[in-house]
Amino acid sequence: GGGGSRKAGEAPKENLFLFKLQCASDASDNAAMIPVLNELIRLNSKSTYWNTLLRIERQDERDDHNTLMLYRVMYDTNAMTVGGDYIEMSQLLGDAALPSEAQTVLEKAMSAGLIADAQKERTNRLLNSFKTRAEADKKGLAALDAEATKNPAGELDVKLGEVYFGTGDYQGAVTAINRGIGKGQIKHLDEAYVYLGRSQVALKNNAEAKKAFVGLKAVPNISPRVLKLWELYGDTLSR
């Protein structure tokens, strides 16, 4: 249903789930909160529900690669409300050689006034280092594209697509990642599908985005938590 045309019965249903959520929360029963939050998000994809769900899911996550995957969902659902989360996300993106995207994430936190005074100096230093690296990435894009196109394996195409995503060239990202998926031999196939989906969302192609997130099912050894959350996000796109 569209924005105003909520089906009859959705509001009472939402209230029932909110009551269940409150009970589970009062009992500090995180395991019981998760399925209720999933139901709430399917009914009404509010960023507050995403925020609560992702905070719970993140508590048990020890792997940096998967933590960054959770942060991406949090960011894309506007559920990230704490400056420290933006800083950590940007650092993980920097470690993943994605400085343009790291820069965007930090700038969003700063413009939203989420960086505490005590963190401002350090955050500015971090931002400047990302800017320098992002500039170098942009200068090298044409060469990287040429190299990736020639390469028989898809790994470079996917990396190229992730860099394009960070610079805001979403069509370039879709083209490169699809080319890479077609070639195969990709180290992190979960990232390939997630960036394909995120690029399609940015292009307002929600049906294509949903298809990309469904593609995660086929990724061997994907984290079940990461799979579940991106699938849930994909489901909210088809409304």
N, C-alpha and C positions, 0 to 999 in steps of 0.2 A: 504493500500500500504506500501511497505518497505521504508527504508530510502531514497534511491535515486529516486524511481519510483513514484514521486508525479504526481497525475492525472493532465492531461491538464486542465487548468481552475482553479486550486487551488490557484496559485499565484495571478492572478487578483482578485479572490474572497477574498483572504486574504487582499489584498490592499484596496478593497472596505470596508471591515469590519474595517480595521485600520483607514480609513478616517472617518467612522461613529463613531469610538471610540474617535478620536481626537475631533470631533464636540461635542460629549456628555461631554468629559473631559473639553473642553473650556467653556462649559456652566455649569460646576460643577454639572452635572446631573448624580449622582451615579446610580439612578434607571435605567436610559437609558444605562449606561455602562455595567450593569450586563449581559443582554441578548447578547450583542455584544461580550463580553468576552467569554461567553459560546460558541458562534459560532466559535470564533477564536481558542479556545482550542480544539473543535471537529475537526477543520481543521488541527491544528498544535499545539500539546500540549507543547508549549514553557513555560519554568519556569517563564519567565517574565510576560506572560499572567496570569498564576496562581497567581503570586505574586500580581498583580494589583487586580484581582478578590477577593482573600482572604483578602486583606487589607480592601476592601470595605465591604465585608461580616462581617468581624470581628468588624468593628466600631459599629454595631448595636447589638452585642452579649453581653449579661450581665451575662449569666450563665457559671460558671467555667467548668462544665462538657462539655458543648457544645463548649466553647472556646478551650478546649484541643482537642476536635474532629476536629476543624478547623486547629489547629496547626499541628495535625498529617497529614492532607492532605498537608499542606504547606511544612512540612518536607519531606514527601514522594515524592513530585513533585519537590524537590530541589529549592523551591521558597522562602525559608527563608534566608534573606540576612542581618538581623540586629541582632547583639549580644544580645540585650535586649529581643528579641523574643525567642531565644534559652534559655536564663536564665528563662524567665517566663514559657516556656514550661516545662523545667526541674523541676521547683518548683511545677507546677501542677501535673506532673508525680510523684514527691515525695509525694505530698499530697494524690495521688491515690494509694500509696503503691507500686510504680513501680521504685525502686531506680536504678536497673540495666539499665533500659532504660533511666532514667534521667541522669545517668553517661555517657552513649553513646552520648546523645544529647549535653551535655556540652562539652565533649571531641571533638566532631565534630566542635563546634563553636570555641574552642581554637585552634585546628589545622588549621582552616581556617583563623585564625588571626582576628576574628570578636569581640573579647572581648577587650574593651578599657582599657588602662592602669589603669584608675581610678577604673575600676570594677574588676581588676585582683585578688586582694587580697580576696575580698568577694567571687568571683567565685571559687577560689581555696578552700576556706573554705567549700563552698557548695559542691564542687566536692568530697572533702574528707569525708564529712558526708554521701554522696550517696554511696561512695566506701565501707565504713564500713557497711552500711545497706545492700548493694548488696551482700557482702561476707556472711552475716548472712542468707540472702535469699537462697544463693547457698547451704549453709550447711544444710538448712532445706528442700531442694527440695524433697528428697526421702520420707521423712516423710509426707510432704504435698501431694505428689502423692498418697501415700498409703491411706491417710485419704480421699482424694477427690474420689478415686476409690470406696471406701466403701460407701460413702455418697449417699443416694437416690436422693438428689437434685443436680442440675447441677452447682450451684453457685461456689463451690470450684474448680470444673474442669475448669471453665472459668478463675478464678483467677490464677490457676496453669498455664494455657495456656499463660496468659499474662506475667507471670514471665518467663516461658520458652522462649517466644518471646524476652524478654529483655536480656536473656543470650545468644541468638543466636541459640537456639535449636528449629528451625522452625518446624521440623517434630513432635517433642514432643508437640509443641504448637497446631498444627493441630489436633493431636490425642486427646489431652485433651479437646480442645474446642468442637470438634465434639461430644465427649462423653457427655459433659455438655449440649449442645443443644439438644441432644437426650433425656436426662433426664428431661429437662425443669426446672422451678422454678429458673430463672436467674434474678437477680436484674436489670442489665443493658444489655439487649439483643442487643442493638446497639453496645456496645463494643465487645460483643462476635463475631458478624459478621465482625466488622472492623478488629479485631485482627486475625480472621480466614483468611480474605482476605489479610491482610498485610503479614501473614506468607506464604500464597500461592505465593504471588508476590516474596518474598525472595527465595522461592523454584523454581521460574521461571514457576510456573503453572498458567499462566495468565487466562486461561479459567475458572479454578476452583476459582481463585480470583474474577473474574467478577461475578460468581455465588454467592459468599459470599456477595458481595456488593449489588447485586440484592435482596438478602435475607433481607436487611434492610427495604424494602417496607412493610414487614409483622410485623415490630416492632410497637406495639401500642405506642402512644404518643411520637414517635421520633420527634426531631426538624426537620421541613420541610427543613430548611437551611442545616442541617447536611446531611440529606437524599440526597438532590439535589447535593451537592458537592461530596459525595462519589460515587454516581451514575455516575456523570460526569467523575470522575477519573476512575471508572470501564470501562466506554465506551472507554477511551483512551488506555486501555490495550489490546483491541481486534484488534489493528491495525497491 
